[in-house]
Amino acid sequence: MANREIHVLVVGGSWAGVTAVNELLGLSHVAYSRLHVTLVEQRTHYFHRTGVIRGLVDQKYADKMFIPYQRLFMDGNKPSPHHRLVCAKLTHIYEHSIEVEGGERIFYDYLIIATGAAYISLPVTQSIDEKECREKYQKMRNAIEAARSILFVGGGAVGVGMCCEIAEMHPKKLLMLAHARDRLLNEDLSDNFSNTAEVHMKKMGIDLILGETVLSASIHDDDDDHSTLTHDEWVVKPQIVHTKSGRRIPCDLVIWTTGARPITDFMNSLLPSNEKHPLVDVNSGQINVRPTLQLADLRYPYIFAVGDVNSLPFTEKYAPNAVLQAKHAVSNLRELMNESYDYRIKVSPTMAAEATASAQLAPYVGTRNTQVVVALGKSNEISSTILAKLSNWAGGSHRGRKYLLDKAEKMLNV
């Protein structure tokens, strides 16, 4: 039982971040009574982004997607005196401290970065305040209702799932999906998986435009206004979508569902030990990590990165994988605490190095047999079994029915 004070910061309050907090709180109850856990998250609430597709067509579901963080840190009926939530945007990371918007500095012994990725094309995911988030959600729903023809740009899981949801809810709308690759979904999934999704979407009446890279969309109305739209503008007006091959696709609304970008801008203030080996990959924007999920730079053994923000392969970018990564990172962090790294680093670099060498840190081996499930509306889903399997459930598909909302509620002690 350690009797020294240890401060652990977790930045980011989605699957990986909240799981890490729960694991750390468990440690504080059984072995580290003076462990202080702080969650830094700019939102005032947890927003269930995994279910954003369902929330667009189901108001009752959307109302359940906003979950307060406060229950994470309750000690009985009272807030815990040792743990806290800081609602602020992370702006800079330094050695053993961070800075949030407004200039406040927060000290840490250990840091877990779980900031995830930004989906700029979906305005609702960018909102910080719950009221603003709900308003943007309603604006997106209104746009879908008003549009007669909708073009989705991007045929990953989000684009495919959202297109199918809207096709079920609005069967008379003209729905199109443009994808740069010759087959749907991500490269890590089999051809059979993609083909099964493609066949089902065509049966739903969705027009698939594969092998076409969309460059831009511009308004095209009676006033001859040809202004170019940004990816986050859900404007319902006659518009023309331009592709790389020169194709022009008319529609009323364009919904961009292309890939997300890791949130790592705050890493610029943390200096690498060797400029030839940056902390963040210049192409992907992901934080480079070791198999132990620590930063790849040996200068920072006390910093971990988990979930969408790290450099693990795409097969590790699903919610269940983020949960497993968070648990693994906390397990390794505990090994460092057991070797008193946080104490030794304050005494001398040599003692800190000895602690790092002594700690039995395990590599994260990944989840080789992760079952990937993509919902194709409320009633159907496709799963990555040996042969891609399309399932239909009378009460709705397993994923399409809840989109893991029940698991998120349990995670947040609801």
C-alpha positions as CSV (number, residue, x, y, z in Angstrom):
1,M,0.0,0.0,0.0
2,A,1.7,3.2,-1.2
3,N,1.3,6.2,1.2
4,R,2.7,8.9,-1.1
5,E,0.6,11.2,-3.1
6,I,0.5,10.3,-6.8
7,H,-1.3,12.5,-9.4
8,V,-2.5,10.9,-12.6
9,L,-4.1,13.0,-15.4
10,V,-6.4,11.5,-18.1
11,V,-7.1,13.8,-21.0
12,G,-10.2,12.9,-23.0
13,G,-13.5,11.6,-21.8
14,S,-14.6,9.0,-24.4
15,W,-14.2,5.2,-24.3
16,A,-10.5,5.1,-23.7
17,G,-10.4,8.0,-21.3
18,V,-13.4,7.0,-19.1
19,T,-12.2,3.4,-19.0
20,A,-8.7,4.6,-17.8
21,V,-10.4,6.7,-15.1
22,N,-12.4,3.8,-13.8
23,E,-9.4,1.5,-13.7
24,L,-7.4,4.2,-11.8
25,L,-10.3,4.7,-9.3
26,G,-10.2,1.0,-8.7
27,L,-6.5,1.2,-7.8
28,S,-7.2,4.1,-5.4
29,H,-9.5,1.8,-3.5
30,V,-7.3,-1.2,-3.2
31,A,-3.6,-0.1,-3.2
32,Y,-3.1,3.6,-3.6
33,S,-5.2,5.5,-1.1
34,R,-3.5,8.8,-1.9
35,L,-3.8,8.4,-5.7
36,H,-5.4,11.6,-7.2
37,V,-7.2,11.1,-10.5
38,T,-8.1,14.1,-12.7
39,L,-10.1,13.8,-15.9
40,V,-9.5,16.8,-18.3
41,E,-12.3,17.0,-20.8
42,Q,-13.6,20.1,-22.6
43,R,-17.2,18.9,-22.8
44,T,-19.6,19.5,-20.0
45,H,-21.0,16.0,-20.6
46,Y,-20.2,12.7,-22.3
47,F,-21.6,12.7,-25.8
48,H,-22.2,9.2,-27.1
49,R,-20.5,9.7,-30.5
50,T,-20.7,6.0,-31.3
51,G,-24.4,6.4,-31.7
52,V,-24.4,9.7,-33.6
53,I,-25.9,7.8,-36.6
54,R,-29.0,6.6,-34.7
55,G,-29.5,10.0,-33.0
56,L,-30.0,11.6,-36.3
57,V,-33.2,9.6,-37.0
58,D,-34.3,8.8,-33.5
59,Q,-35.1,11.7,-31.1
60,K,-35.7,9.4,-28.1
61,Y,-32.3,7.8,-28.6
62,A,-30.6,11.1,-29.0
63,D,-32.0,12.3,-25.6
64,K,-30.1,9.5,-23.9
65,M,-26.8,10.3,-25.6
66,F,-25.8,13.1,-23.2
67,I,-24.5,11.6,-19.9
68,P,-22.9,13.6,-17.1
69,Y,-19.4,12.8,-16.0
70,Q,-19.9,13.7,-12.3
71,R,-21.0,10.2,-11.3
72,L,-17.6,8.9,-12.1
73,F,-16.2,10.7,-9.1
74,M,-18.9,10.1,-6.5
75,D,-17.9,8.8,-3.1
76,G,-21.3,7.5,-2.0
77,N,-23.6,10.5,-2.3
78,K,-20.8,13.0,-2.2
79,P,-18.1,14.1,-4.7
80,S,-14.8,12.4,-4.0
81,P,-12.3,14.7,-2.3
82,H,-9.3,13.1,-4.2
83,H,-10.6,13.0,-7.7
84,R,-12.0,15.6,-10.0
85,L,-13.3,16.6,-13.4
86,V,-11.7,19.7,-15.1
87,C,-13.9,21.0,-18.0
88,A,-11.4,22.7,-20.2
89,K,-9.6,22.3,-23.5
90,L,-6.0,21.0,-23.3
91,T,-3.7,23.5,-25.1
92,H,-0.1,22.4,-24.1
93,I,1.7,19.5,-22.6
94,Y,4.9,19.9,-20.8
95,E,7.1,17.6,-18.7
96,H,5.0,16.8,-15.6
97,S,2.4,19.5,-16.2
98,I,-0.3,20.6,-18.8
99,E,-1.8,23.9,-19.6
100,V,-5.5,24.3,-20.4
101,E,-7.4,27.1,-22.1
102,G,-7.3,30.1,-19.8
103,G,-3.8,29.4,-18.7
104,E,-4.3,27.1,-15.7
105,R,-1.4,24.7,-15.1
106,I,-2.1,21.2,-13.7
107,F,0.7,19.1,-12.4
108,Y,0.9,15.3,-13.0
109,D,3.1,12.4,-12.2
110,Y,1.7,10.3,-14.9
111,L,-0.4,11.2,-18.0
112,I,-2.7,9.2,-20.2
113,I,-3.7,10.9,-23.5
114,A,-7.0,9.8,-24.8
115,T,-8.2,12.8,-26.8
116,G,-9.5,10.7,-29.8
117,A,-10.1,12.1,-33.2
118,A,-12.1,15.0,-34.6
119,Y,-14.9,14.5,-37.1
120,I,-15.1,17.9,-38.6
121,S,-17.8,17.0,-41.1
122,L,-20.3,16.2,-38.3
123,P,-21.0,19.5,-36.6
124,V,-22.7,17.9,-33.6
125,T,-19.4,16.1,-32.6
126,Q,-17.6,19.5,-32.3
127,S,-20.0,21.1,-29.8
128,I,-18.7,21.4,-26.3
129,D,-21.9,22.7,-24.5
130,E,-24.8,20.3,-24.2
131,K,-27.4,23.0,-25.3
132,E,-25.4,23.9,-28.4
133,C,-24.9,20.2,-29.1
134,R,-28.6,19.5,-29.0
135,E,-29.3,22.5,-31.2
136,K,-26.8,21.4,-33.9
137,Y,-28.2,17.9,-33.8
138,Q,-31.7,19.3,-34.5
139,K,-30.4,21.4,-37.3
140,M,-28.8,18.3,-38.9
141,R,-32.1,16.4,-38.6
142,N,-34.0,19.3,-40.1
143,A,-31.6,19.3,-43.1
144,I,-32.1,15.6,-43.7
145,E,-35.9,16.0,-43.5
146,A,-35.9,18.9,-46.0
147,A,-33.6,17.4,-48.6
148,R,-35.0,15.4,-51.5
149,S,-31.7,14.1,-52.6
150,I,-28.6,13.5,-50.4
151,L,-25.1,12.6,-51.4
152,F,-22.8,11.0,-48.7
153,V,-19.1,11.4,-49.3
154,G,-17.1,8.6,-47.8
155,G,-18.0,4.9,-47.6
156,G,-16.5,3.9,-44.3
157,A,-18.6,2.5,-41.4
158,V,-20.0,5.9,-40.6
159,G,-21.0,6.7,-44.1
160,V,-22.5,3.3,-44.8
161,G,-24.3,3.2,-41.4
162,M,-25.8,6.7,-41.7
163,C,-26.9,6.2,-45.3
164,C,-28.7,3.0,-44.3
165,E,-30.4,4.6,-41.3
166,I,-31.7,7.4,-43.4
167,A,-32.8,5.1,-46.2
168,E,-34.9,3.1,-43.7
169,M,-36.4,6.3,-42.2
170,H,-36.9,8.1,-45.6
171,P,-37.4,5.4,-48.3
172,K,-38.6,8.0,-50.9
173,K,-35.5,10.1,-50.8
174,L,-32.8,9.8,-53.5
175,L,-29.7,8.7,-51.6
176,M,-26.3,8.4,-53.1
177,L,-22.9,7.4,-51.6
178,A,-19.6,8.3,-53.3
179,H,-16.4,6.5,-52.2
180,A,-12.9,7.0,-53.5
181,R,-12.1,3.3,-53.4
182,D,-13.5,0.6,-55.6
183,R,-15.1,-1.1,-52.7
184,L,-16.9,0.0,-49.5
185,L,-15.6,0.2,-46.0
186,N,-12.1,0.1,-44.7
187,E,-9.1,-1.8,-46.2
188,D,-8.7,-4.0,-43.1
189,L,-12.1,-5.7,-43.8
190,S,-12.5,-8.5,-46.3
191,D,-13.8,-8.2,-49.9
192,N,-16.7,-10.4,-48.9
193,F,-17.6,-8.0,-46.0
194,S,-17.6,-5.1,-48.4
195,N,-19.6,-7.0,-51.1
196,T,-22.2,-8.0,-48.6
197,A,-22.7,-4.4,-47.5
198,E,-22.8,-3.3,-51.2
199,V,-25.5,-5.8,-52.2
200,H,-27.7,-4.9,-49.2
201,M,-27.4,-1.1,-49.9
202,K,-28.4,-1.5,-53.5
203,K,-31.4,-3.5,-52.4
204,M,-32.4,-0.5,-50.3
205,G,-32.3,1.7,-53.4
206,I,-29.1,3.5,-52.6
207,D,-27.0,4.6,-55.6
208,L,-23.4,3.7,-55.0
209,I,-20.7,5.7,-56.8
210,L,-17.5,3.9,-56.3
211,G,-14.0,4.7,-57.4
212,E,-14.8,8.5,-57.5
213,T,-12.9,11.0,-55.4
214,V,-15.1,14.0,-54.5
215,L,-13.2,17.3,-54.6
216,S,-15.8,19.9,-53.6
217,A,-19.5,20.9,-53.5
218,S,-20.9,24.2,-54.6
219,I,-24.3,25.8,-54.5
220,H,-26.0,26.0,-57.8
221,D,-29.3,28.0,-57.6
222,D,-31.3,30.5,-59.7
223,D,-29.1,33.4,-58.6
224,D,-26.2,31.6,-60.2
225,D,-24.4,31.4,-56.9
226,H,-21.5,29.0,-57.2
227,S,-19.9,29.4,-53.8
228,T,-18.0,26.4,-52.5
229,L,-19.3,24.8,-49.3
230,T,-17.1,23.6,-46.4
231,H,-17.3,20.0,-45.2
232,D,-19.3,21.0,-42.0
233,E,-22.0,23.0,-43.8
234,W,-25.3,21.1,-43.9
235,V,-26.9,23.4,-46.5
236,V,-30.1,22.3,-48.2
237,K,-30.0,23.9,-51.6
238,P,-29.5,22.8,-55.2
239,Q,-25.8,22.0,-55.5
240,I,-23.2,20.4,-57.7
241,V,-20.6,17.9,-56.4
242,H,-17.4,17.8,-58.4
243,T,-15.2,14.7,-58.6
244,K,-11.6,14.2,-59.6
245,S,-12.6,12.5,-62.9
246,G,-14.7,15.6,-63.9
247,R,-18.1,14.1,-63.0
248,R,-20.8,16.5,-61.7
249,I,-23.4,15.1,-59.4
250,P,-26.5,17.2,-58.5
251,C,-28.1,16.9,-55.1
252,D,-29.8,19.0,-52.4
253,L,-27.5,18.1,-49.5
254,V,-24.0,16.8,-49.1
255,I,-23.0,14.9,-46.0
256,W,-19.3,14.3,-45.7
257,T,-18.4,11.2,-43.7
258,T,-14.7,10.9,-44.5
259,G,-12.1,9.9,-42.0
260,A,-11.3,11.7,-38.8
261,R,-8.1,13.4,-37.7
262,P,-6.4,12.7,-34.4
263,I,-6.5,15.6,-31.9
264,T,-2.8,16.2,-31.1
265,D,-2.2,19.9,-31.7
266,F,-1.3,20.3,-28.0
267,M,1.8,18.1,-28.5
268,N,3.8,20.9,-30.1
269,S,4.9,22.2,-26.7
270,L,6.5,18.8,-25.7
271,L,10.0,18.6,-27.1
272,P,11.3,15.3,-28.5
273,S,14.7,14.1,-27.4
274,N,15.7,13.8,-31.1
275,E,14.2,16.0,-33.8
276,K,14.7,13.3,-36.3
277,H,12.1,11.2,-34.4
278,P,9.0,13.4,-33.9
279,L,6.5,12.6,-31.1
280,V,3.6,12.9,-33.7
281,D,3.6,11.3,-37.1
282,V,3.6,14.1,-39.7
283,N,1.4,12.2,-42.1
284,S,-1.2,10.5,-39.9
285,G,-1.2,13.0,-37.0
286,Q,-1.1,10.1,-34.6
287,I,1.1,10.0,-31.5
288,N,4.0,7.5,-31.9
289,V,3.8,4.9,-29.2
290,R,5.8,1.8,-28.1
291,P,4.2,-1.6,-27.8
292,T,3.7,-0.7,-24.1
293,L,1.5,2.3,-25.2
294,Q,4.0,4.7,-23.7
295,L,5.3,7.5,-26.0
296,A,7.9,6.1,-28.4
297,D,10.4,8.7,-27.1
298,L,12.2,7.1,-24.2
299,R,12.4,10.6,-22.6
300,Y,8.7,10.2,-21.5
301,P,8.1,6.8,-19.9
302,Y,5.4,8.3,-17.7
303,I,3.2,9.4,-20.6
304,F,0.8,7.0,-22.4
305,A,-1.5,7.4,-25.4
306,V,-4.5,5.2,-26.1
307,G,-7.4,5.0,-28.6
308,D,-7.7,6.9,-31.9
309,V,-4.9,9.2,-31.0
310,N,-2.1,6.7,-31.0
311,S,-0.1,5.1,-33.8
312,L,-1.5,1.6,-33.6
313,P,-3.0,0.2,-36.8
314,F,-6.5,0.8,-38.0
315,T,-7.7,-2.5,-36.7
316,E,-7.3,-1.1,-33.2
317,K,-9.5,1.9,-33.8
318,Y,-12.8,0.5,-32.6
319,A,-14.5,1.2,-29.2
320,P,-13.8,-2.3,-27.7
321,N,-10.1,-2.0,-28.6
322,A,-9.9,1.5,-27.1
323,V,-11.2,0.0,-23.8
324,L,-8.6,-2.8,-23.9
325,Q,-5.8,-0.3,-24.6
326,A,-6.9,1.9,-21.7
327,K,-6.9,-1.1,-19.3
328,H,-3.5,-2.2,-20.5
329,A,-2.0,1.3,-20.2
330,V,-3.2,1.6,-16.5
331,S,-1.8,-1.9,-15.8
332,N,1.6,-0.7,-17.1
333,L,1.3,2.6,-15.3
334,R,0.7,0.6,-12.1
335,E,4.0,-1.2,-12.6
336,L,5.8,2.1,-12.8
337,M,4.1,3.2,-9.6
338,N,5.1,0.0,-7.9
339,E,8.7,0.8,-8.8
340,S,8.2,4.3,-7.3
341,Y,9.1,6.0,-10.6
342,D,7.1,9.1,-9.7
343,Y,9.2,9.4,-6.5
344,R,12.6,8.5,-8.0
345,I,12.3,11.0,-10.9
346,K,12.2,13.8,-8.3
347,V,15.4,12.6,-6.8
348,S,17.6,11.9,-9.8
349,P,17.4,10.8,-13.5
350,T,19.6,7.8,-12.6
351,M,17.1,6.5,-10.0
352,A,14.2,7.1,-12.5
353,A,16.0,5.2,-15.2
354,E,16.5,2.3,-12.7
355,A,12.8,2.3,-11.9
356,T,11.9,2.2,-15.6
357,A,14.3,-0.7,-16.2
358,S,12.9,-2.6,-13.2
359,A,9.3,-2.2,-14.1
360,Q,7.7,-5.3,-15.7
361,L,5.8,-3.5,-18.5
362,A,3.9,-5.7,-20.9
363,P,3.5,-5.1,-24.6
364,Y,-0.1,-4.6,-25.9
365,V,-0.6,-7.5,-28.3
366,G,-3.9,-6.2,-29.8
367,T,-7.1,-8.1,-30.4
368,R,-6.5,-10.4,-33.4
369,N,-10.0,-11.8,-33.4
370,T,-12.0,-8.6,-32.9
371,Q,-15.4,-9.0,-34.4
372,V,-16.2,-5.9,-36.4
373,V,-20.0,-5.1,-36.7
374,V,-21.4,-2.4,-39.0
375,A,-25.1,-1.6,-38.7
376,L,-27.1,-1.3,-41.9
377,G,-30.1,0.4,-40.3
378,K,-32.2,-0.6,-37.4
379,S,-33.0,-4.1,-38.7
380,N,-29.8,-5.4,-40.2
381,E,-26.1,-5.6,-39.4
382,I,-23.0,-7.2,-40.9
383,S,-20.3,-8.9,-38.8
384,S,-16.8,-10.0,-39.6
385,T,-17.1,-13.7,-39.1
386,I,-15.1,-16.2,-41.3
387,L,-17.6,-15.3,-44.0
388,A,-19.3,-11.9,-43.6
389,K,-22.7,-12.6,-42.1
390,L,-25.7,-10.4,-42.6
391,S,-28.0,-10.7,-39.7
392,N,-31.6,-9.6,-39.2
393,W,-33.3,-9.3,-35.9
394,A,-37.0,-8.8,-35.2
395,G,-36.3,-6.3,-32.5
396,G,-33.5,-4.6,-34.4
397,S,-29.9,-5.6,-35.0
398,H,-27.6,-5.9,-31.9
399,R,-25.6,-2.9,-32.9
400,G,-28.3,-1.0,-34.7
401,R,-30.6,-1.2,-31.8
402,K,-28.3,0.4,-29.2
403,Y,-24.9,1.4,-30.8
404,L,-23.3,0.4,-27.4
405,L,-25.2,3.0,-25.5
406,D,-26.0,0.5,-22.8
407,K,-22.3,-0.1,-22.3
408,A,-21.5,3.6,-22.2
409,E,-24.1,4.1,-19.5
410,K,-22.6,1.3,-17.4
411,M,-19.1,2.8,-18.0
412,L,-20.3,6.2,-16.6
413,N,-22.1,4.6,-13.6
414,V,-25.6,5.5,-14.9
